Amino acid sequence: MTRLISQYTDLLDRLNRLDWLVPTLARLTFVAVLFFYFWNSALLKIDGSIFSPSSGAFGQIFPKAAEAVLWDVTQMSFFQRIVILAGTIAEFVLPVLIVIGLLTRVAAFGMIGFIIVQTIVDVTGHGVALGGFFDSAQGLIDQRAMWVLLFAVLVFKGAGPISVDAIFGKRASE
């Protein structure tokens, strides 16, 4: 029995030495599962230029306000334009930073904030049911919790060795 326990603890020690694997797989999973979701969503928010928000952006981010003015982007307030511009830039920039592994922790933390805001808008503006944890249904809260967990791994573990952050870290330590 002690031999079995020893083999088990040896295996755990070897797994613990693979600390680089978790953040690398988290970034790879992000690219495979969520990168194009956010990128395509950002593309829907522009009308020829990043400084020209589309009616789709107005409707996605401020659905009730957009509907009230029949999605006329000329009726947007200054605040709404700034929020749409900031959200669109974030939706383009943060995923790219995560993919290349530059400022990964900051970008992942920003994505967590983005998901929180996105979820609030989906529930309050679009009437999407939030759902609940520990039920048999796969609801919005379940999906977004998994996304946040993916980004939390990057916040706490960083980008891993195959990243621009790692290159800068090596140069700084020389």
C-alpha positions as CSV (number, residue, x, y, z in Angstrom):
1,M,0.0,0.0,0.0
2,T,2.8,2.4,0.8
3,R,4.3,1.7,-2.6
4,L,1.0,2.7,-4.3
5,I,0.8,5.9,-2.2
6,S,4.4,6.7,-3.2
7,Q,3.7,6.2,-6.9
8,Y,0.6,8.4,-6.5
9,T,2.5,11.2,-4.8
10,D,5.3,10.9,-7.4
11,L,2.8,11.3,-10.2
12,L,1.3,14.3,-8.5
13,D,4.8,15.8,-8.2
14,R,5.4,15.3,-11.9
15,L,2.0,16.9,-12.7
16,N,2.8,19.9,-10.5
17,R,6.0,20.4,-12.5
18,L,3.9,20.9,-15.6
19,D,2.7,24.3,-14.4
20,W,3.2,25.7,-17.9
21,L,0.6,23.4,-19.4
22,V,-2.5,24.9,-17.8
23,P,-2.1,28.5,-19.0
24,T,-1.0,27.3,-22.4
25,L,-4.1,25.1,-22.7
26,A,-6.3,27.9,-21.4
27,R,-5.1,30.2,-24.2
28,L,-5.4,27.5,-26.8
29,T,-9.0,26.8,-25.6
30,F,-9.8,30.5,-25.8
31,V,-8.6,30.6,-29.4
32,A,-10.6,27.5,-30.3
33,V,-13.8,28.3,-28.5
34,L,-14.2,32.1,-27.8
35,F,-11.8,34.2,-29.9
36,F,-14.0,34.3,-33.1
37,Y,-17.1,34.7,-31.0
38,F,-15.8,38.0,-29.6
39,W,-14.1,39.0,-32.9
40,N,-17.3,38.5,-34.9
41,S,-19.3,40.3,-32.3
42,A,-16.9,43.3,-32.5
43,L,-17.1,43.3,-36.3
44,L,-20.9,43.6,-36.0
45,K,-20.5,46.8,-34.0
46,I,-18.8,48.9,-36.7
47,D,-20.0,50.5,-39.8
48,G,-17.0,50.9,-42.0
49,S,-14.8,52.4,-39.2
50,I,-14.3,51.6,-35.5
51,F,-15.4,55.2,-34.8
52,S,-18.7,54.7,-36.7
53,P,-20.9,52.5,-34.5
54,S,-23.5,50.4,-36.3
55,S,-27.2,50.1,-35.5
56,G,-26.2,46.5,-34.5
57,A,-23.9,47.9,-31.8
58,F,-26.6,50.3,-30.6
59,G,-29.1,47.4,-30.4
60,Q,-26.6,45.0,-28.8
61,I,-25.4,47.3,-26.0
62,F,-28.4,49.5,-25.5
63,P,-31.3,47.5,-26.8
64,K,-34.2,49.4,-25.2
65,A,-32.8,52.8,-26.1
66,A,-32.1,51.6,-29.7
67,E,-35.6,50.2,-30.1
68,A,-37.1,53.5,-28.8
69,V,-35.5,55.4,-31.6
70,L,-35.9,52.7,-34.2
71,W,-32.1,51.9,-34.2
72,D,-31.3,55.3,-35.6
73,V,-27.6,55.7,-34.6
74,T,-27.8,59.5,-35.0
75,Q,-30.0,59.4,-31.9
76,M,-27.3,58.0,-29.7
77,S,-26.1,60.1,-26.7
78,F,-22.5,60.9,-26.2
79,F,-22.3,58.5,-23.3
80,Q,-23.8,55.7,-25.5
81,R,-21.2,56.4,-28.2
82,I,-18.3,56.3,-25.8
83,V,-19.6,53.0,-24.2
84,I,-20.0,51.4,-27.7
85,L,-16.5,52.7,-28.8
86,A,-14.8,51.4,-25.6
87,G,-16.7,48.1,-25.8
88,T,-15.8,47.6,-29.5
89,I,-12.1,48.4,-28.9
90,A,-12.0,46.1,-26.0
91,E,-13.7,43.3,-28.0
92,F,-11.0,43.6,-30.6
93,V,-7.9,44.3,-28.5
94,L,-8.3,42.1,-25.4
95,P,-8.7,38.8,-27.3
96,V,-5.7,39.6,-29.5
97,L,-3.6,40.3,-26.4
98,I,-4.6,37.0,-24.9
99,V,-3.8,35.1,-28.1
100,I,-0.3,36.5,-28.4
101,G,0.2,36.4,-24.7
102,L,0.9,40.1,-24.1
103,L,-0.4,41.7,-20.9
104,T,-2.3,38.5,-20.6
105,R,-3.3,38.9,-16.9
106,V,-4.6,42.4,-17.5
107,A,-6.4,41.4,-20.7
108,A,-8.0,38.4,-19.1
109,F,-9.2,40.5,-16.1
110,G,-10.6,42.9,-18.7
111,M,-12.4,40.1,-20.4
112,I,-14.0,39.0,-17.1
113,G,-15.3,42.6,-16.7
114,F,-16.5,42.5,-20.3
115,I,-18.4,39.2,-19.6
116,I,-20.0,40.6,-16.5
117,V,-21.3,43.7,-18.4
118,Q,-22.3,41.5,-21.4
119,T,-24.3,39.2,-19.1
120,I,-26.1,42.2,-17.4
121,V,-27.0,43.6,-20.8
122,D,-28.3,40.2,-22.0
123,V,-30.5,39.8,-18.9
124,T,-31.7,43.3,-18.4
125,G,-31.8,44.5,-22.0
126,H,-32.5,41.5,-24.1
127,G,-34.5,39.5,-21.6
128,V,-32.3,36.4,-21.7
129,A,-33.0,34.1,-18.7
130,L,-30.0,33.9,-16.4
131,G,-30.8,30.4,-15.2
132,G,-29.3,29.0,-12.1
133,F,-26.4,26.9,-10.8
134,F,-26.9,23.3,-9.8
135,D,-29.9,22.7,-12.0
136,S,-30.1,20.3,-15.0
137,A,-30.4,23.1,-17.6
138,Q,-27.4,24.7,-19.2
139,G,-28.3,28.3,-18.8
140,L,-26.6,31.6,-19.4
141,I,-25.0,31.7,-15.9
142,D,-23.5,28.2,-16.5
143,Q,-21.9,29.3,-19.8
144,R,-20.6,32.6,-18.5
145,A,-19.2,31.0,-15.4
146,M,-17.1,28.6,-17.5
147,W,-15.9,31.6,-19.6
148,V,-14.9,33.5,-16.4
149,L,-13.1,30.4,-15.1
150,L,-11.1,30.2,-18.3
151,F,-10.0,33.8,-17.9
152,A,-9.4,33.4,-14.2
153,V,-6.8,30.8,-15.0
154,L,-5.0,33.3,-17.1
155,V,-5.3,36.0,-14.4
156,F,-3.8,33.8,-11.8
157,K,-1.3,31.7,-13.9
158,G,-0.4,34.2,-16.7
159,A,0.1,33.3,-20.3
160,G,2.6,30.4,-20.0
161,P,6.0,30.0,-21.7
162,I,4.8,30.4,-25.3
163,S,3.9,34.1,-25.1
164,V,5.2,37.6,-25.5
165,D,4.9,38.0,-21.7
166,A,7.4,35.1,-21.3
167,I,9.9,36.6,-23.7
168,F,9.7,40.0,-21.8
169,G,10.1,38.1,-18.5
170,K,13.2,36.3,-19.8
171,R,14.8,39.6,-21.0
172,A,14.0,41.4,-17.8
173,S,15.7,38.6,-15.7
174,E,18.9,38.8,-17.8
